[in-house]
Amino acid sequence: MIVSDGDLDGILSVGLLLRYLDSVGVSLPFTFPRPGSLHELTVENAILVELGMTRGLRFRGKNILIDHHESLSGIYLFNESQLKDRIVEYDDVNSVADILVRYLWGKVPLDHSTQELVDTVGQIDGGRYETSRASDLHHAYAMNISSEEMRHTLVELVRSNRVDEIWGWVESESSRWVLGQSISSMLVDSAVELVSDVGLIMADLDDNQEVGVRNAMLQLENRYKIVISLFGTQENDWTVRRGSIGTKNPSIDLSMFYEWIRERGIAAGGRPSVGGFQFQNPQPVDSVLKLLREAIGVIHHDI
Protein backbone atom coordinates (compact mmCIF):
# COMPACT_ATOMS: atom_id res chain seq x y z
CA MET A 1 0.00 0.00 0.00
CA ILE A 2 0.95 3.67 -0.12
CA VAL A 3 1.78 5.17 3.29
CA SER A 4 2.19 8.92 3.26
CA ASP A 5 2.81 11.99 5.33
CA GLY A 6 -0.41 13.96 5.58
CA ASP A 7 0.91 17.36 4.54
CA LEU A 8 0.01 19.01 1.24
CA ASP A 9 2.99 17.50 -0.56
CA GLY A 10 2.02 14.05 0.69
CA ILE A 11 -1.61 14.49 -0.36
CA LEU A 12 -0.68 15.71 -3.84
CA SER A 13 1.94 12.97 -4.26
CA VAL A 14 -0.52 10.21 -3.35
CA GLY A 15 -3.00 11.61 -5.87
CA LEU A 16 -0.32 11.70 -8.58
CA LEU A 17 0.83 8.16 -7.77
CA LEU A 18 -2.71 6.86 -8.00
CA ARG A 19 -3.34 8.73 -11.27
CA TYR A 20 -0.28 7.06 -12.79
CA LEU A 21 -1.05 3.61 -11.36
CA ASP A 22 -4.63 3.83 -12.66
CA SER A 23 -3.22 4.49 -16.14
CA VAL A 24 -1.22 1.23 -16.04
CA GLY A 25 -3.95 -0.87 -14.47
CA VAL A 26 -2.60 -1.10 -10.91
CA SER A 27 -4.70 -0.44 -7.81
CA LEU A 28 -3.24 0.27 -4.36
CA PRO A 29 -4.82 1.39 -1.09
CA PHE A 30 -3.36 4.39 0.74
CA THR A 31 -3.25 5.74 4.26
CA PHE A 32 -2.09 8.84 6.15
CA PRO A 33 -0.96 7.71 9.61
CA ARG A 34 -1.23 10.18 12.47
CA PRO A 35 2.15 11.84 13.22
CA GLY A 36 1.96 10.72 16.83
CA SER A 37 1.65 7.07 15.79
CA LEU A 38 4.74 6.89 13.55
CA HIS A 39 7.03 5.57 16.30
CA GLU A 40 4.69 2.57 16.64
CA LEU A 41 4.51 1.87 12.90
CA THR A 42 6.25 -1.01 11.12
CA VAL A 43 6.04 -0.91 7.30
CA GLU A 44 6.64 -3.69 4.79
CA ASN A 45 6.12 -3.86 1.01
CA ALA A 46 5.01 -0.24 1.01
CA ILE A 47 5.53 2.88 -1.04
CA LEU A 48 6.45 5.51 1.54
CA VAL A 49 5.93 9.21 0.84
CA GLU A 50 8.07 11.50 3.03
CA LEU A 51 8.17 8.84 5.76
CA GLY A 52 11.77 7.77 6.21
CA MET A 53 13.20 6.06 9.26
CA THR A 54 14.12 9.45 10.73
CA ARG A 55 10.40 9.92 11.32
CA GLY A 56 10.39 7.00 13.76
CA LEU A 57 9.07 4.17 11.55
CA ARG A 58 10.56 0.67 11.46
CA PHE A 59 11.30 -0.80 8.03
CA ARG A 60 10.76 -4.52 7.45
CA GLY A 61 11.28 -6.41 4.19
CA LYS A 62 11.36 -4.26 1.07
CA ASN A 63 10.00 -0.72 0.91
CA ILE A 64 10.22 2.12 -1.61
CA LEU A 65 10.83 5.57 -0.12
CA ILE A 66 10.10 8.78 -2.05
CA ASP A 67 11.53 11.75 -0.17
CA HIS A 68 13.29 15.08 -0.59
CA HIS A 69 14.57 15.85 2.89
CA GLU A 70 18.11 16.11 4.19
CA SER A 71 20.41 13.61 2.41
CA LEU A 72 17.69 11.79 0.44
CA SER A 73 16.03 13.51 -2.50
CA GLY A 74 14.64 10.96 -4.92
CA ILE A 75 13.27 7.41 -5.02
CA TYR A 76 14.99 4.68 -3.02
CA LEU A 77 14.68 0.94 -2.38
CA PHE A 78 15.25 -0.31 1.16
CA ASN A 79 15.71 -3.90 2.31
CA GLU A 80 15.02 -3.90 6.04
CA SER A 81 16.84 -0.78 7.28
CA GLN A 82 19.52 -0.90 4.56
CA LEU A 83 19.49 1.35 1.50
CA LYS A 84 19.84 -1.06 -1.45
CA ASP A 85 19.20 1.05 -4.55
CA ARG A 86 19.10 4.72 -5.42
CA ILE A 87 16.50 4.43 -8.17
CA VAL A 88 16.66 8.10 -9.11
CA GLU A 89 17.97 11.24 -7.41
CA TYR A 90 17.43 14.95 -8.04
CA ASP A 91 19.20 17.84 -6.39
CA ASP A 92 16.91 20.63 -7.59
CA VAL A 93 13.37 19.56 -6.64
CA ASN A 94 10.92 21.45 -4.45
CA SER A 95 8.74 18.55 -3.34
CA VAL A 96 8.04 14.84 -3.59
CA ALA A 97 5.33 15.72 -6.09
CA ASP A 98 8.02 17.33 -8.25
CA ILE A 99 10.05 14.09 -8.08
CA LEU A 100 7.05 12.05 -9.22
CA VAL A 101 6.28 14.40 -12.10
CA ARG A 102 9.84 14.15 -13.40
CA TYR A 103 10.13 10.41 -12.94
CA LEU A 104 6.68 9.20 -14.02
CA TRP A 105 5.80 11.72 -16.71
CA GLY A 106 9.27 12.61 -17.96
CA LYS A 107 9.16 14.79 -21.06
CA VAL A 108 5.40 14.44 -21.45
CA PRO A 109 4.03 17.61 -19.82
CA LEU A 110 1.26 17.41 -17.26
CA ASP A 111 -1.91 19.40 -17.82
CA HIS A 112 -1.56 23.04 -16.82
CA SER A 113 -3.82 22.86 -13.74
CA THR A 114 -1.95 19.94 -12.19
CA GLN A 115 1.46 21.46 -12.93
CA GLU A 116 0.35 24.72 -11.33
CA LEU A 117 -0.72 22.77 -8.23
CA VAL A 118 2.65 20.98 -8.11
CA ASP A 119 4.48 24.31 -8.36
CA THR A 120 2.25 25.87 -5.69
CA VAL A 121 2.77 23.01 -3.24
CA GLY A 122 6.52 23.29 -3.87
CA GLN A 123 6.39 26.89 -2.71
CA ILE A 124 4.49 25.93 0.44
CA ASP A 125 6.78 23.01 1.22
CA GLY A 126 9.75 25.34 0.96
CA GLY A 127 8.19 27.75 3.43
CA ARG A 128 7.53 30.56 0.96
CA TYR A 129 4.55 32.18 -0.73
CA GLU A 130 5.46 33.47 -4.18
CA THR A 131 1.83 33.63 -5.33
CA SER A 132 -1.48 34.38 -3.65
CA ARG A 133 -2.62 30.86 -4.53
CA ALA A 134 0.19 29.42 -2.41
CA SER A 135 -0.89 31.32 0.69
CA ASP A 136 -4.59 30.63 0.03
CA LEU A 137 -4.01 26.90 -0.45
CA HIS A 138 -1.89 26.62 2.68
CA HIS A 139 -4.46 28.52 4.72
CA ALA A 140 -7.28 26.28 3.47
CA TYR A 141 -5.25 23.18 4.36
CA ALA A 142 -4.30 24.52 7.80
CA MET A 143 -7.92 25.28 8.63
CA ASN A 144 -8.77 21.63 7.95
CA ILE A 145 -5.54 20.02 9.09
CA SER A 146 -7.23 17.47 11.38
CA SER A 147 -9.66 16.28 8.70
CA GLU A 148 -9.01 12.88 7.13
CA GLU A 149 -12.00 13.53 4.89
CA MET A 150 -10.21 16.58 3.49
CA ARG A 151 -7.11 14.52 2.68
CA HIS A 152 -9.04 11.77 0.95
CA THR A 153 -11.16 14.26 -1.00
CA LEU A 154 -8.10 16.13 -2.30
CA VAL A 155 -6.38 12.85 -3.23
CA GLU A 156 -9.38 11.77 -5.31
CA LEU A 157 -9.59 15.16 -7.04
CA VAL A 158 -5.93 14.93 -8.07
CA ARG A 159 -6.32 11.26 -9.01
CA SER A 160 -9.26 11.96 -11.30
CA ASN A 161 -7.68 15.13 -12.77
CA ARG A 162 -10.31 17.44 -11.27
CA VAL A 163 -7.75 19.89 -9.90
CA ASP A 164 -9.87 22.95 -10.71
CA GLU A 165 -12.30 21.78 -8.02
CA ILE A 166 -9.47 22.09 -5.48
CA TRP A 167 -9.14 25.78 -6.28
CA GLY A 168 -12.88 26.13 -5.87
CA TRP A 169 -12.58 24.60 -2.40
CA VAL A 170 -9.70 26.95 -1.57
CA GLU A 171 -11.79 29.96 -2.56
CA SER A 172 -14.71 28.81 -0.41
CA GLU A 173 -12.39 28.57 2.61
CA SER A 174 -10.88 32.04 2.17
CA SER A 175 -13.48 33.79 4.32
CA ARG A 176 -12.40 31.73 7.33
CA TRP A 177 -8.87 33.05 7.04
CA VAL A 178 -9.91 36.28 8.77
CA LEU A 179 -9.71 34.34 12.05
CA GLY A 180 -6.30 33.01 11.05
CA GLN A 181 -4.99 36.54 10.47
CA SER A 182 -6.13 37.56 13.93
CA ILE A 183 -4.39 34.54 15.49
CA SER A 184 -1.24 35.18 13.47
CA SER A 185 -1.06 38.75 14.74
CA MET A 186 -1.58 37.53 18.31
CA LEU A 187 1.20 34.94 17.95
CA VAL A 188 3.66 37.48 16.54
CA ASP A 189 2.94 39.79 19.49
CA SER A 190 3.42 36.94 21.97
CA ALA A 191 6.79 35.79 20.56
CA VAL A 192 9.72 35.60 22.98
CA GLU A 193 13.45 35.12 22.48
CA LEU A 194 14.51 31.58 23.35
CA VAL A 195 18.19 32.49 23.01
CA SER A 196 19.87 35.29 21.11
CA ASP A 197 18.43 35.58 17.56
CA VAL A 198 15.99 32.67 18.06
CA GLY A 199 12.29 33.48 18.36
CA LEU A 200 9.72 31.21 20.02
CA ILE A 201 5.93 31.04 19.83
CA MET A 202 3.51 28.72 21.64
CA ALA A 203 0.26 27.53 20.07
CA ASP A 204 -2.64 25.34 21.11
CA LEU A 205 -3.22 22.01 19.38
CA ASP A 206 -6.27 23.03 17.38
CA ASP A 207 -6.92 23.89 13.76
CA ASN A 208 -7.60 27.58 14.38
CA GLN A 209 -4.18 28.04 15.97
CA GLU A 210 -2.51 26.03 13.19
CA VAL A 211 -3.93 28.45 10.66
CA GLY A 212 -1.96 31.37 12.03
CA VAL A 213 1.28 29.70 13.05
CA ARG A 214 2.98 29.41 9.65
CA ASN A 215 2.19 33.00 8.72
CA ALA A 216 3.45 34.15 12.12
CA MET A 217 6.69 32.21 11.62
CA LEU A 218 7.22 33.79 8.20
CA GLN A 219 6.85 37.24 9.71
CA LEU A 220 9.12 36.45 12.65
CA GLU A 221 11.82 35.06 10.35
CA ASN A 222 12.40 38.68 9.33
CA ARG A 223 13.15 39.49 12.98
CA TYR A 224 15.07 36.41 14.12
CA LYS A 225 17.65 34.14 12.48
CA ILE A 226 15.60 31.09 13.54
CA VAL A 227 11.97 30.76 14.61
CA ILE A 228 10.51 27.83 16.56
CA SER A 229 6.83 27.14 17.20
CA LEU A 230 5.64 24.68 19.84
CA PHE A 231 2.23 23.01 19.80
CA GLY A 232 0.70 21.72 23.00
CA THR A 233 -1.99 22.09 25.61
CA GLN A 234 -2.18 24.42 28.58
CA GLU A 235 -3.80 23.45 31.87
CA ASN A 236 -1.73 24.31 34.94
CA ASP A 237 1.27 24.63 32.63
CA TRP A 238 2.16 23.91 29.03
CA THR A 239 2.84 20.40 27.77
CA VAL A 240 4.31 20.09 24.29
CA ARG A 241 3.52 17.47 21.62
CA ARG A 242 5.38 18.75 18.56
CA GLY A 243 7.16 21.71 17.06
CA SER A 244 8.24 23.44 13.86
CA ILE A 245 11.46 25.28 13.07
CA GLY A 246 12.33 27.60 10.21
CA THR A 247 14.95 30.06 8.98
CA LYS A 248 15.45 32.43 6.08
CA ASN A 249 19.17 32.71 6.79
CA PRO A 250 21.09 30.92 3.99
CA SER A 251 24.13 30.38 6.24
CA ILE A 252 22.11 28.21 8.64
CA ASP A 253 21.50 24.51 7.88
CA LEU A 254 18.91 22.94 10.18
CA SER A 255 19.98 19.38 9.27
CA MET A 256 22.35 19.25 12.24
CA PHE A 257 19.46 20.29 14.50
CA TYR A 258 17.33 17.36 13.31
CA GLU A 259 20.19 14.93 13.73
CA TRP A 260 20.92 16.11 17.28
CA ILE A 261 17.24 15.85 18.22
CA ARG A 262 16.97 12.34 16.76
CA GLU A 263 19.97 11.21 18.78
CA ARG A 264 17.80 11.91 21.85
CA GLY A 265 15.10 9.53 20.62
CA ILE A 266 12.78 12.20 19.20
CA ALA A 267 11.37 12.02 15.66
CA ALA A 268 12.66 14.99 13.66
CA GLY A 269 13.38 15.93 10.07
CA GLY A 270 12.87 18.38 7.26
CA ARG A 271 14.73 20.57 4.83
CA PRO A 272 17.75 22.79 5.58
CA SER A 273 15.42 25.79 5.99
CA VAL A 274 12.25 24.32 7.52
CA GLY A 275 11.23 21.19 9.41
CA GLY A 276 9.70 19.78 12.55
CA PHE A 277 9.93 17.40 15.48
CA GLN A 278 7.43 15.18 17.33
CA PHE A 279 7.47 13.78 20.86
CA GLN A 280 6.08 10.31 21.55
CA ASN A 281 4.38 11.62 24.70
CA PRO A 282 3.54 15.14 25.93
CA GLN A 283 6.56 16.82 27.47
CA PRO A 284 6.73 19.56 30.14
CA VAL A 285 7.52 22.86 28.49
CA ASP A 286 10.54 23.55 30.72
CA SER A 287 12.30 20.35 29.64
CA VAL A 288 11.49 21.07 25.96
CA LEU A 289 12.93 24.58 26.21
CA LYS A 290 16.11 23.23 27.81
CA LEU A 291 16.40 20.65 25.02
CA LEU A 292 15.92 23.29 22.32
CA ARG A 293 18.51 25.64 23.79
CA GLU A 294 21.07 22.83 23.65
CA ALA A 295 20.01 21.78 20.13
CA ILE A 296 20.26 25.34 18.79
CA GLY A 297 23.90 25.44 19.85
CA VAL A 298 24.86 22.84 17.23
CA ILE A 299 23.44 24.80 14.28
CA HIS A 300 25.45 27.98 14.15
CA HIS A 301 28.33 29.35 16.16
CA ASP A 302 26.70 32.79 16.39
CA ILE A 303 23.57 31.40 18.07
C-alpha angles and dihedrals in degrees: 000000000000114000114189146177109253099231123110093269090052093048093049092044093052090050091050092047091052092047090055095043091050089055091057096042099256124132124197132171119232138204140187107212118208112260091236091057098054095094088059095048125106115187129197132172090003139137104230121203114201090333108117126160090268086073090064101261124135117229119216127178115341124342135169115223122199110190144142104195130114111326097353120073111155141028119317139182118220128192106199103317095331123102105232105170137016096211094184135342133196127188098192106053127122099203147358087261088059090053091052093048092053096043102040102033100029112172093352104097121230119236113279097250094053093045090051089052091050091051092046094050088049089058092050094046089053091053097249138109111211094161135034089242090062093055092042093050093047092048092050090050093047092051089057099033095129094051117106087183089061092052094049092045093052091046091054092047091054092042093054094041094246094132094142088068088061090060089049089055091048091053092050090054095050095090090062091059091080087079090049092054090053091050092046091054090048092050093049090052092049095050117125133191111256092188131337111314093000118108124202133199129182122213136181120247097253135104095249091058091045089057093064102036100079093047090047091051091051090053094046092050086072089059102038134038090230131019125199127190122195124202120204147111130279123214114133088342139351122284117191128218103172145346146204130219131194143169138184092197109110092204092063121082113191093197091094089053092055092047093050091048092049091052086064092057097260122129109243139154148128143124127317090263104034138019146123149232135219131204120216090223133017111280130207109257094234093059091046092052091050090050092049094049089055093044093050089058092068095056105063134001092225093058 
